[in-house]
Amino acid sequence: MSSKRIGESVAEPVESPVAGLVERTLTRLRRIDRFPSAPPEHPVEDRPKTLADLYAEHRMRLVRLAILLVDEQGTAEDVVQEAFTGLHRHWSELRDERAALGYLRTAVVNGSRSVLRRRRTAREYVPPHQVNARSAESLAMLSAEHQGVVDALSTLPARQREVLVLRYYGGLSEAEIAESTGISRGAVKSTASRALASVAKAMADRPGRG
C-alpha cells in the first residue's frame, strides 16, 4: 500500500476546454461538500488515529466520492460501509493513516465497480435521475453547465468515470489513481483522454445545444 502524499505529483490535466470545465465542476462540488484536505505529512498529534477516528473524519467524503461513481446515495453508503468493514479486518496489516486511506480509496473504487457490473446484468435496472443522487442543495449551487457535466459523468464507462472523479474531485496524483484503479499510469492518461472526449460529446449533444 502506497503512502504517498495525496497532493504529490498530481496528474497533469489534459489541456482542453472540457478538461477545464470538468475540473471546475468537480472542484466546485468538492468545495460545496467541504472535502477535507489530506492529513499532514507529520501529524501534530502523537496519538495514532484509530479506526473510529478515520470513520468520523473520512466516511462522508468517501460517500460523496462514491455517489459520483454509482449515482445513488444509499448504494454509495453501502459501498463505503463495506470498505470500512474490510479496513477493520486488515487494520493490523496497515502501517499508518495514509496506508489506511489508500486502502479505503481502492475498496470504494472496487466496490463501486462491482455495483456497476451487477447493474449491467440486471436488464430491468433504470439509473436514477441525477437530482436524486446528490443533495438538491449541492446541485442547486451548480450552474446549468456544471450540472450538465455531472450528468455527463454518469454516462461514462466505469473506468473512465473513476479516473476523472479521482483526479478532479478526489485530487489524487496519477500514481494514486493507478493504484486505486489497478491500472498503469499510462492507462490513467489514455483513459482520462477518452473520458474527456466522451464528456465533450455528451455536452455537445445536450438538448438546446446547437
KAFENQUI-V560065 format. One record per pair of residues at least 6 apart in sequence whose C-alpha atoms are under 8 Angstrom apart, sorted by sequence separation. I is the first residue (numbers start at 1). J is the second residue. If there is no record, write none. Layout:
i=I j=J
i=I j=J
//
This chain:
i=13 j=19
i=67 j=73
i=70 j=76
i=94 j=100
i=119 j=125
i=166 j=172
i=167 j=173
i=178 j=184
i=204 j=210
i=154 j=161
i=167 j=174
i=178 j=185
i=67 j=75
i=131 j=139
i=139 j=147
i=153 j=161
i=177 j=185
i=64 j=73
i=67 j=76
i=91 j=100
i=178 j=187
i=63 j=73
i=66 j=76
i=167 j=177
i=175 j=185
i=178 j=188
i=66 j=77
i=166 j=177
i=174 j=185
i=177 j=188
i=64 j=76
i=63 j=76
i=66 j=79
i=87 j=100
i=63 j=77
i=66 j=80
i=163 j=177
i=174 j=188
i=63 j=79
i=87 j=103
i=63 j=80
i=87 j=104
i=62 j=80
i=163 j=181
i=162 j=181
i=84 j=104
i=130 j=150
i=59 j=80
i=83 j=104
i=86 j=107
i=130 j=151
i=159 j=181
i=83 j=107
i=36 j=61
i=83 j=108
i=163 j=188
i=35 j=61
i=80 j=107
i=33 j=61
i=80 j=108
i=83 j=111
i=163 j=191
i=164 j=192
i=55 j=84
i=79 j=108
i=82 j=111
i=163 j=192
i=7 j=38
i=33 j=64
i=160 j=191
i=164 j=195
i=6 j=38
i=79 j=111
i=159 j=191
i=160 j=192
i=5 j=38
i=79 j=112
i=160 j=194
i=161 j=195
i=160 j=195
i=5 j=41
i=76 j=112
i=51 j=88
i=156 j=195
i=51 j=91
i=69 j=109
i=66 j=108
i=70 j=112
i=116 j=158
i=156 j=198
i=62 j=105
i=66 j=109
i=69 j=112
i=156 j=199
i=70 j=115
i=113 j=158
i=62 j=108
i=66 j=112
i=70 j=116
i=153 j=199
i=152 j=199
i=48 j=96
i=49 j=97
i=149 j=199
i=152 j=202
i=152 j=203
i=109 j=162
i=149 j=203
i=148 j=203
i=71 j=127
i=72 j=128
i=71 j=128
i=39 j=98
i=71 j=130
i=72 j=132
i=73 j=133
i=72 j=133
i=73 j=134
i=71 j=133
i=72 j=134
i=71 j=134
i=67 j=133
i=67 j=134
i=109 j=180
i=110 j=181
i=109 j=181
i=106 j=179
i=106 j=180
i=105 j=180
i=106 j=181
i=102 j=180
i=71 j=154
i=70 j=154
i=68 j=153
i=69 j=154
i=68 j=154
i=69 j=158
i=69 j=161
i=1 j=94
i=5 j=98
i=69 j=162
i=4 j=98
i=3 j=98
i=2 j=98
i=3 j=99
i=69 j=165
i=2 j=99
i=68 j=165
i=1 j=99
i=3 j=102
i=2 j=102
i=65 j=165
i=1 j=102
i=1 j=103
i=65 j=169
i=33 j=138
i=65 j=170
i=32 j=138
i=29 j=138
i=32 j=141
i=29 j=142
i=28 j=142
i=25 j=142
i=25 j=146
i=25 j=147
i=22 j=146
i=25 j=149
i=21 j=146
i=25 j=150
i=22 j=149
i=21 j=149
i=26 j=165
i=30 j=169
i=29 j=169
i=30 j=170
i=27 j=168
i=26 j=168
i=27 j=169
i=26 j=169
i=23 j=168
i=22 j=168
i=23 j=169
i=11 j=167
i=10 j=171
i=11 j=172
i=10 j=172
i=11 j=173
i=10 j=173
i=11 j=174
i=7 j=171
i=9 j=173
i=10 j=174
i=11 j=175
i=6 j=171
i=7 j=172
i=8 j=173
i=9 j=174
i=6 j=172
i=7 j=173
i=9 j=175
i=6 j=173
i=6 j=176
i=4 j=176
i=2 j=176
i=2 j=179
i=19 j=196
i=14 j=192
i=18 j=196
i=14 j=193
i=18 j=197
i=18 j=199
i=18 j=200
//
